[in-house]
């Protein structure tokens, strides 16, 4: 059931069993499957796919031709770039070992979890099951095969951490053991493999 104030362009395919929050926009040729749940003010771009039972928070953006397969979980403010793929099958096969065609009952779907404010760059692939930490940034064209810490900047195939980013997406700058956001002035410290705000450091 969709709330009032939802816009679905001509040619969008939105299941009557999907839940769409007020202010959300679904553009031409996009498909939102049954039991998908989108929060308020989400944007689903042209040709994008949102699978059965996918859960999405508020203010998310799924850009053109991205494929968000179930059971993905996106928290508030997640950005999915153009042509991104979130997979859901660890061992994909079209057939079983005996040659019979696989059906939905022949495998267990596993999802990608993306935490608040994280961004996945264009044409990246996130290979489930992985968790992308809050406010992290996956560079365009990356293949993510392992969990990504909060605020991490990762790139490559497979993706590796190459820095840290702040809440604005800008790369943090290191000064005297502190990591500083050039936009907000917020400061962070590394604690093990994690990054925390300086006032939160144990």
C-alpha angles and dihedrals in degrees: 000000000000125000121234118275096044116141120208116178122225107276096029113128109216119171116233085226093059120100113226122185124228117276094025120137126207115190136211118306093004117136125210112186132215119291091014111142121208122182126222123301097013121154121212111190132219114298095001121145126217111187133223112293097002110157119215129178128217127301095016123154122208108185130213118310096357115150116218107183124196138293090032118140119206119184125208119308099013118159119209112189128219116297094002115156125210105192128208108190120077094191106028118196132156091210139032122245090267091057096254117135115262119243132194089271092058097071142030116238115229123194145217115240117206118189130216118307097358121144130211113202126228118293094004120145122215109199110211136268096046136120121220110206127233116284092001122141126219110201120233115278096017126142111217113204101156136044116283119220121233113277092011122144108213131181142166142042103319095018117246130183111263099168147325131277134202130226091278092056094248119133113258119240122225119231122169094334094315127106113221130194109229090209104045104018090232112154129215139182131209113245108185106307093338136084121221134175110268095244088053095053110122 
